[in-house]
């Protein structure tokens, strides 16, 4: 898994997210309308695609896509 593959999966999951707009340094809460439903969708995406459990707290302390990716990557390898 690479951060760019992770971004592609996010872009595919969220219809209102324009492909190519999200970057590793992007603050994902500012790129598209962020709400609790989108957080649940992201949690489900990570569980389905990577078999990793992330919590709302993980999302809350992540500012960028790369921050979130790092958390997931650490849990995949541990």
Biopython code that builds the backbone (N, CA, C, O; Angstrom):
import numpy as np
from Bio.PDB.StructureBuilder import StructureBuilder

atoms = [
    (1, "UNK", "N", (0.843, -1.173, 0.000)),
    (1, "UNK", "CA", (0.000, 0.000, 0.000)),
    (1, "UNK", "C", (0.891, 1.239, 0.000)),
    (1, "UNK", "O", (1.861, 1.330, 0.752)),
    (2, "UNK", "N", (0.543, 2.172, -0.847)),
    (2, "UNK", "CA", (1.217, 3.468, -0.862)),
    (2, "UNK", "C", (0.197, 4.546, -0.518)),
    (2, "UNK", "O", (-1.010, 4.309, -0.564)),
    (3, "UNK", "N", (0.686, 5.719, -0.176)),
    (3, "UNK", "CA", (-0.221, 6.815, 0.139)),
    (3, "UNK", "C", (-1.059, 7.190, -1.080)),
    (3, "UNK", "O", (-2.218, 7.578, -0.939)),
    (4, "UNK", "N", (-0.484, 7.077, -2.269)),
    (4, "UNK", "CA", (-1.253, 7.401, -3.478)),
    (4, "UNK", "C", (-2.357, 6.383, -3.741)),
    (4, "UNK", "O", (-3.436, 6.750, -4.208)),
    (5, "UNK", "N", (-2.104, 5.118, -3.450)),
    (5, "UNK", "CA", (-3.157, 4.105, -3.572)),
    (5, "UNK", "C", (-4.273, 4.357, -2.554)),
    (5, "UNK", "O", (-5.455, 4.185, -2.853)),
    (6, "UNK", "N", (-3.877, 4.766, -1.351)),
    (6, "UNK", "CA", (-4.835, 5.109, -0.313)),
    (6, "UNK", "C", (-5.714, 6.276, -0.769)),
    (6, "UNK", "O", (-6.932, 6.252, -0.595)),
    (7, "UNK", "N", (-5.093, 7.278, -1.344)),
    (7, "UNK", "CA", (-5.828, 8.440, -1.852)),
    (7, "UNK", "C", (-6.805, 8.022, -2.948)),
    (7, "UNK", "O", (-7.944, 8.489, -2.968)),
    (8, "UNK", "N", (-6.381, 7.160, -3.849)),
    (8, "UNK", "CA", (-7.267, 6.689, -4.920)),
    (8, "UNK", "C", (-8.502, 5.998, -4.354)),
    (8, "UNK", "O", (-9.604, 6.173, -4.872)),
    (9, "UNK", "N", (-8.324, 5.224, -3.306)),
    (9, "UNK", "CA", (-9.460, 4.529, -2.683)),
    (9, "UNK", "C", (-10.418, 5.531, -2.036)),
    (9, "UNK", "O", (-11.636, 5.377, -2.119)),
    (10, "UNK", "N", (-9.856, 6.558, -1.391)),
    (10, "UNK", "CA", (-10.700, 7.591, -0.789)),
    (10, "UNK", "C", (-11.477, 8.324, -1.873)),
    (10, "UNK", "O", (-12.681, 8.541, -1.739)),
    (11, "UNK", "N", (-10.795, 8.703, -2.942)),
    (11, "UNK", "CA", (-11.459, 9.428, -4.027)),
    (11, "UNK", "C", (-12.560, 8.594, -4.673)),
    (11, "UNK", "O", (-13.588, 9.134, -5.081)),
    (12, "UNK", "N", (-12.355, 7.290, -4.768)),
    (12, "UNK", "CA", (-13.371, 6.411, -5.344)),
    (12, "UNK", "C", (-14.580, 6.265, -4.422)),
    (12, "UNK", "O", (-15.704, 6.073, -4.884)),
    (13, "UNK", "N", (-14.341, 6.356, -3.136)),
    (13, "UNK", "CA", (-15.417, 6.162, -2.153)),
    (13, "UNK", "C", (-16.333, 7.378, -2.015)),
    (13, "UNK", "O", (-17.532, 7.234, -1.781)),
    (14, "UNK", "N", (-15.766, 8.563, -2.161)),
    (14, "UNK", "CA", (-16.527, 9.789, -1.961)),
    (14, "UNK", "C", (-16.834, 10.445, -3.302)),
    (14, "UNK", "O", (-15.946, 10.987, -3.960)),
    (15, "UNK", "N", (-18.100, 10.389, -3.694)),
    (15, "UNK", "CA", (-18.525, 10.887, -5.008)),
    (15, "UNK", "C", (-18.248, 12.365, -5.217)),
    (15, "UNK", "O", (-17.915, 12.781, -6.326)),
    (16, "UNK", "N", (-18.379, 13.158, -4.172)),
    (16, "UNK", "CA", (-18.207, 14.601, -4.331)),
    (16, "UNK", "C", (-16.748, 15.042, -4.243)),
    (16, "UNK", "O", (-16.460, 16.239, -4.222)),
    (17, "UNK", "N", (-15.835, 14.085, -4.192)),
    (17, "UNK", "CA", (-14.413, 14.388, -4.149)),
    (17, "UNK", "C", (-13.828, 14.244, -5.553)),
    (17, "UNK", "O", (-13.802, 13.150, -6.117)),
    (18, "UNK", "N", (-13.368, 15.340, -6.098)),
    (18, "UNK", "CA", (-12.827, 15.365, -7.453)),
    (18, "UNK", "C", (-11.500, 14.597, -7.510)),
    (18, "UNK", "O", (-10.582, 14.897, -6.746)),
    (19, "UNK", "N", (-11.390, 13.607, -8.409)),
    (19, "UNK", "CA", (-10.141, 12.840, -8.526)),
    (19, "UNK", "C", (-8.952, 13.759, -8.799)),
    (19, "UNK", "O", (-9.032, 14.669, -9.624)),
    (20, "UNK", "N", (-7.860, 13.510, -8.103)),
    (20, "UNK", "CA", (-6.649, 14.294, -8.275)),
    (20, "UNK", "C", (-6.549, 15.493, -7.346)),
    (20, "UNK", "O", (-5.495, 16.123, -7.259)),
    (21, "UNK", "N", (-7.629, 15.811, -6.654)),
    (21, "UNK", "CA", (-7.633, 16.980, -5.770)),
    (21, "UNK", "C", (-6.958, 16.680, -4.432)),
    (21, "UNK", "O", (-6.331, 17.557, -3.839)),
    (22, "UNK", "N", (-7.086, 15.461, -3.968)),
    (22, "UNK", "CA", (-6.537, 15.070, -2.679)),
    (22, "UNK", "C", (-5.055, 14.721, -2.830)),
    (22, "UNK", "O", (-4.675, 13.965, -3.724)),
    (23, "UNK", "N", (-4.240, 15.269, -1.961)),
    (23, "UNK", "CA", (-2.791, 15.030, -1.957)),
    (23, "UNK", "C", (-2.388, 14.574, -0.555)),
    (23, "UNK", "O", (-3.146, 14.766, 0.397)),
    (24, "UNK", "N", (-1.193, 13.967, -0.416)),
    (24, "UNK", "CA", (-0.766, 13.531, 0.920)),
    (24, "UNK", "C", (-0.770, 14.647, 1.960)),
    (24, "UNK", "O", (-1.079, 14.397, 3.125)),
    (25, "UNK", "N", (-0.435, 15.859, 1.566)),
    (25, "UNK", "CA", (-0.383, 16.982, 2.511)),
    (25, "UNK", "C", (-1.727, 17.688, 2.678)),
    (25, "UNK", "O", (-1.829, 18.650, 3.440)),
    (26, "UNK", "N", (-2.758, 17.220, 1.971)),
    (26, "UNK", "CA", (-4.078, 17.857, 2.053)),
    (26, "UNK", "C", (-4.709, 17.637, 3.422)),
    (26, "UNK", "O", (-4.643, 16.545, 3.987)),
    (27, "UNK", "N", (-5.320, 18.695, 3.940)),
    (27, "UNK", "CA", (-6.145, 18.566, 5.130)),
    (27, "UNK", "C", (-7.492, 18.043, 4.631)),
    (27, "UNK", "O", (-8.286, 18.798, 4.069)),
    (28, "UNK", "N", (-7.744, 16.760, 4.836)),
    (28, "UNK", "CA", (-8.921, 16.129, 4.229)),
    (28, "UNK", "C", (-10.232, 16.759, 4.684)),
    (28, "UNK", "O", (-11.226, 16.677, 3.963)),
    (29, "UNK", "N", (-10.265, 17.375, 5.840)),
    (29, "UNK", "CA", (-11.491, 18.027, 6.313)),
    (29, "UNK", "C", (-11.806, 19.290, 5.515)),
    (29, "UNK", "O", (-12.951, 19.742, 5.491)),
    (30, "UNK", "N", (-10.797, 19.854, 4.865)),
    (30, "UNK", "CA", (-11.001, 21.081, 4.088)),
    (30, "UNK", "C", (-11.223, 20.817, 2.601)),
    (30, "UNK", "O", (-11.686, 21.704, 1.884)),
    (31, "UNK", "N", (-10.906, 19.631, 2.135)),
    (31, "UNK", "CA", (-11.007, 19.319, 0.714)),
    (31, "UNK", "C", (-12.450, 19.067, 0.290)),
    (31, "UNK", "O", (-12.843, 19.407, -0.826)),
    (32, "UNK", "N", (-13.233, 18.473, 1.179)),
    (32, "UNK", "CA", (-14.650, 18.249, 0.889)),
    (32, "UNK", "C", (-15.424, 18.360, 2.187)),
    (32, "UNK", "O", (-14.842, 18.395, 3.272)),
    (33, "UNK", "N", (-16.726, 18.414, 2.069)),
    (33, "UNK", "CA", (-17.561, 18.585, 3.261)),
    (33, "UNK", "C", (-17.340, 17.426, 4.223)),
    (33, "UNK", "O", (-17.626, 16.274, 3.897)),
    (34, "UNK", "N", (-16.835, 17.735, 5.392)),
    (34, "UNK", "CA", (-16.512, 16.709, 6.366)),
    (34, "UNK", "C", (-17.585, 16.681, 7.444)),
    (34, "UNK", "O", (-17.944, 17.718, 8.002)),
    (35, "UNK", "N", (-18.097, 15.484, 7.735)),
    (35, "UNK", "CA", (-19.103, 15.314, 8.774)),
    (35, "UNK", "C", (-18.971, 13.914, 9.366)),
    (35, "UNK", "O", (-18.118, 13.131, 8.948)),
    (36, "UNK", "N", (-19.811, 13.613, 10.330)),
    (36, "UNK", "CA", (-19.704, 12.323, 11.013)),
    (36, "UNK", "C", (-20.015, 11.148, 10.089)),
    (36, "UNK", "O", (-19.456, 10.065, 10.262)),
    (37, "UNK", "N", (-20.885, 11.344, 9.125)),
    (37, "UNK", "CA", (-21.186, 10.269, 8.167)),
    (37, "UNK", "C", (-19.945, 9.944, 7.340)),
    (37, "UNK", "O", (-19.630, 8.776, 7.113)),
    (38, "UNK", "N", (-19.244, 10.984, 6.893)),
    (38, "UNK", "CA", (-18.023, 10.758, 6.118)),
    (38, "UNK", "C", (-16.953, 10.075, 6.962)),
    (38, "UNK", "O", (-16.181, 9.264, 6.450)),
    (39, "UNK", "N", (-16.903, 10.397, 8.244)),
    (39, "UNK", "CA", (-15.963, 9.720, 9.135)),
    (39, "UNK", "C", (-16.283, 8.232, 9.215)),
    (39, "UNK", "O", (-15.378, 7.399, 9.170)),
    (40, "UNK", "N", (-17.557, 7.894, 9.331)),
    (40, "UNK", "CA", (-17.955, 6.480, 9.374)),
    (40, "UNK", "C", (-17.632, 5.762, 8.065)),
    (40, "UNK", "O", (-17.208, 4.606, 8.070)),
    (41, "UNK", "N", (-17.836, 6.451, 6.955)),
    (41, "UNK", "CA", (-17.503, 5.870, 5.649)),
    (41, "UNK", "C", (-16.003, 5.590, 5.580)),
    (41, "UNK", "O", (-15.591, 4.528, 5.112)),
    (42, "UNK", "N", (-15.193, 6.528, 6.038)),
    (42, "UNK", "CA", (-13.744, 6.351, 6.018)),
    (42, "UNK", "C", (-13.314, 5.204, 6.931)),
    (42, "UNK", "O", (-12.442, 4.414, 6.569)),
    (43, "UNK", "N", (-13.918, 5.113, 8.101)),
    (43, "UNK", "CA", (-13.613, 4.009, 9.023)),
    (43, "UNK", "C", (-13.948, 2.664, 8.371)),
    (43, "UNK", "O", (-13.165, 1.718, 8.459)),
    (44, "UNK", "N", (-15.106, 2.582, 7.721)),
    (44, "UNK", "CA", (-15.507, 1.343, 7.044)),
    (44, "UNK", "C", (-14.589, 1.030, 5.872)),
    (44, "UNK", "O", (-14.250, -0.132, 5.649)),
    (45, "UNK", "N", (-14.185, 2.039, 5.126)),
    (45, "UNK", "CA", (-13.269, 1.846, 3.993)),
    (45, "UNK", "C", (-11.951, 1.242, 4.472)),
    (45, "UNK", "O", (-11.451, 0.285, 3.882)),
    (46, "UNK", "N", (-11.399, 1.794, 5.523)),
    (46, "UNK", "CA", (-10.119, 1.311, 6.048)),
    (46, "UNK", "C", (-10.253, -0.124, 6.555)),
    (46, "UNK", "O", (-9.363, -0.944, 6.331)),
    (47, "UNK", "N", (-11.349, -0.430, 7.230)),
    (47, "UNK", "CA", (-11.573, -1.795, 7.728)),
    (47, "UNK", "C", (-11.706, -2.781, 6.576)),
    (47, "UNK", "O", (-11.123, -3.865, 6.607)),
    (48, "UNK", "N", (-12.476, -2.403, 5.561)),
    (48, "UNK", "CA", (-12.713, -3.290, 4.415)),
    (48, "UNK", "C", (-11.462, -3.495, 3.573)),
    (48, "UNK", "O", (-11.123, -4.625, 3.221)),
    (49, "UNK", "N", (-10.784, -2.415, 3.254)),
    (49, "UNK", "CA", (-9.643, -2.481, 2.337)),
    (49, "UNK", "C", (-8.359, -2.977, 2.990)),
    (49, "UNK", "O", (-7.571, -3.678, 2.356)),
    (50, "UNK", "N", (-8.145, -2.619, 4.253)),
    (50, "UNK", "CA", (-6.863, -2.907, 4.894)),
    (50, "UNK", "C", (-6.970, -3.784, 6.135)),
    (50, "UNK", "O", (-5.952, -4.140, 6.729)),
    (51, "UNK", "N", (-8.183, -4.133, 6.532)),
    (51, "UNK", "CA", (-8.427, -4.927, 7.735)),
    (51, "UNK", "C", (-7.773, -4.281, 8.960)),
    (51, "UNK", "O", (-7.165, -4.947, 9.798)),
    (52, "UNK", "N", (-7.923, -2.958, 9.024)),
    (52, "UNK", "CA", (-7.375, -2.165, 10.118)),
    (52, "UNK", "C", (-8.529, -1.381, 10.737)),
    (52, "UNK", "O", (-9.372, -0.823, 10.034)),
    (53, "UNK", "N", (-8.548, -1.351, 12.060)),
    (53, "UNK", "CA", (-9.568, -0.590, 12.762)),
    (53, "UNK", "C", (-8.988, 0.774, 13.129)),
    (53, "UNK", "O", (-7.965, 0.875, 13.807)),
    (54, "UNK", "N", (-9.671, 1.816, 12.662)),
    (54, "UNK", "CA", (-9.340, 3.164, 13.115)),
    (54, "UNK", "C", (-10.562, 3.703, 13.843)),
    (54, "UNK", "O", (-11.691, 3.281, 13.592)),
    (55, "UNK", "N", (-10.321, 4.623, 14.730)),
    (55, "UNK", "CA", (-11.400, 5.192, 15.539)),
    (55, "UNK", "C", (-11.548, 6.665, 15.215)),
    (55, "UNK", "O", (-10.707, 7.265, 14.546)),
    (56, "UNK", "N", (-12.625, 7.225, 15.702)),
    (56, "UNK", "CA", (-12.868, 8.658, 15.510)),
    (56, "UNK", "C", (-11.708, 9.480, 16.066)),
    (56, "UNK", "O", (-11.363, 10.522, 15.510)),
    (57, "UNK", "N", (-11.112, 9.019, 17.153)),
    (57, "UNK", "CA", (-9.980, 9.731, 17.753)),
    (57, "UNK", "C", (-8.790, 9.773, 16.798)),
    (57, "UNK", "O", (-8.074, 10.772, 16.739)),
    (58, "UNK", "N", (-8.577, 8.683, 16.048)),
    (58, "UNK", "CA", (-7.488, 8.645, 15.071)),
    (58, "UNK", "C", (-7.710, 9.693, 13.988)),
    (58, "UNK", "O", (-6.782, 10.386, 13.573)),
    (59, "UNK", "N", (-8.936, 9.793, 13.549)),
    (59, "UNK", "CA", (-9.275, 10.779, 12.522)),
    (59, "UNK", "C", (-9.148, 12.187, 13.087)),
    (59, "UNK", "O", (-8.643, 13.086, 12.414)),
    (60, "UNK", "N", (-9.604, 12.379, 14.320)),
    (60, "UNK", "CA", (-9.573, 13.704, 14.936)),
    (60, "UNK", "C", (-8.151, 14.226, 15.110)),
    (60, "UNK", "O", (-7.900, 15.422, 14.961)),
    (61, "UNK", "N", (-7.223, 13.328, 15.424)),
    (61, "UNK", "CA", (-5.850, 13.805, 15.630)),
    (61, "UNK", "C", (-5.037, 13.847, 14.335)),
    (61, "UNK", "O", (-3.887, 14.288, 14.337)),
    (62, "UNK", "N", (-5.621, 13.397, 13.248)),
    (62, "UNK", "CA", (-4.958, 13.467, 11.941)),
    (62, "UNK", "C", (-5.366, 14.752, 11.249)),
    (62, "UNK", "O", (-6.552, 15.067, 11.148)),
    (63, "UNK", "N", (-4.378, 15.490, 10.776)),
    (63, "UNK", "CA", (-4.682, 16.727, 10.058)),
    (63, "UNK", "C", (-4.644, 16.506, 8.558)),
    (63, "UNK", "O", (-5.453, 17.065, 7.817)),
    (64, "UNK", "N", (-3.709, 15.695, 8.120)),
    (64, "UNK", "CA", (-3.539, 15.488, 6.678)),
    (64, "UNK", "C", (-3.847, 14.040, 6.309)),
    (64, "UNK", "O", (-3.959, 13.166, 7.168)),
    (65, "UNK", "N", (-3.976, 13.824, 5.036)),
    (65, "UNK", "CA", (-4.165, 12.465, 4.526)),
    (65, "UNK", "C", (-2.971, 11.607, 4.932)),
    (65, "UNK", "O", (-3.136, 10.449, 5.316)),
    (66, "UNK", "N", (-1.780, 12.170, 4.848)),
    (66, "UNK", "CA", (-0.576, 11.420, 5.201)),
    (66, "UNK", "C", (-0.563, 11.030, 6.682)),
    (66, "UNK", "O", (-0.095, 9.944, 7.023)),
    (67, "UNK", "N", (-1.066, 11.892, 7.560)),
    (67, "UNK", "CA", (-1.164, 11.549, 8.986)),
    (67, "UNK", "C", (-2.013, 10.299, 9.171)),
    (67, "UNK", "O", (-1.632, 9.377, 9.892)),
    (68, "UNK", "N", (-3.149, 10.279, 8.521)),
    (68, "UNK", "CA", (-4.056, 9.141, 8.623)),
    (68, "UNK", "C", (-3.434, 7.890, 7.997)),
    (68, "UNK", "O", (-3.532, 6.796, 8.551)),
    (69, "UNK", "N", (-2.802, 8.061, 6.852)),
    (69, "UNK", "CA", (-2.125, 6.959, 6.182)),
    (69, "UNK", "C", (-1.058, 6.342, 7.094)),
    (69, "UNK", "O", (-0.927, 5.119, 7.156)),
    (70, "UNK", "N", (-0.308, 7.173, 7.790)),
    (70, "UNK", "CA", (0.745, 6.688, 8.688)),
    (70, "UNK", "C", (0.170, 5.825, 9.793)),
    (70, "UNK", "O", (0.738, 4.784, 10.125)),
    (71, "UNK", "N", (-0.944, 6.241, 10.364)),
    (71, "UNK", "CA", (-1.608, 5.441, 11.402)),
    (71, "UNK", "C", (-2.007, 4.078, 10.848)),
    (71, "UNK", "O", (-1.769, 3.050, 11.483)),
    (72, "UNK", "N", (-2.603, 4.072, 9.684)),
    (72, "UNK", "CA", (-3.049, 2.821, 9.063)),
    (72, "UNK", "C", (-1.852, 1.932, 8.738)),
    (72, "UNK", "O", (-1.868, 0.732, 9.011)),
    (73, "UNK", "N", (-0.825, 2.525, 8.159)),
    (73, "UNK", "CA", (0.366, 1.771, 7.781)),
    (73, "UNK", "C", (1.015, 1.116, 9.003)),
    (73, "UNK", "O", (1.462, -0.028, 8.925)),
    (74, "UNK", "N", (1.069, 1.822, 10.114)),
    (74, "UNK", "CA", (1.648, 1.262, 11.345)),
    (74, "UNK", "C", (0.829, 0.079, 11.839)),
    (74, "UNK", "O", (1.388, -0.901, 12.332)),
    (75, "UNK", "N", (-0.469, 0.159, 11.713)),
    (75, "UNK", "CA", (-1.326, -0.926, 12.190)),
    (75, "UNK", "C", (-1.334, -2.120, 11.247)),
    (75, "UNK", "O", (-1.549, -3.251, 11.683)),
    (76, "UNK", "N", (-1.104, -1.883, 9.974)),
    (76, "UNK", "CA", (-1.018, -2.994, 9.015)),
    (76, "UNK", "C", (0.231, -3.811, 9.294)),
    (76, "UNK", "O", (0.203, -5.039, 9.211)),
    (77, "UNK", "N", (1.319, -3.144, 9.621)),
    (77, "UNK", "CA", (2.591, -3.830, 9.805)),
    (77, "UNK", "C", (2.787, -4.377, 11.214)),
    (77, "UNK", "O", (3.735, -5.122, 11.462)),
    (78, "UNK", "N", (1.899, -4.014, 12.139)),
    (78, "UNK", "CA", (2.097, -4.513, 13.514)),
    (78, "UNK", "C", (1.276, -5.736, 13.810)),
    (78, "UNK", "O", (1.336, -6.266, 14.919)),
]
sb = StructureBuilder()
sb.init_structure("model")
sb.init_model(0)
sb.init_chain("A")
sb.init_seg("    ")
for serial, (resi, resn, name, xyz) in enumerate(atoms, 1):
    if name == "N":
        sb.init_residue(resn, " ", resi, " ")
    sb.init_atom(name, np.array(xyz, "f"), 0.0, 1.0, " ", f" {name:<3s}", serial, name[0])
structure = sb.get_structure()
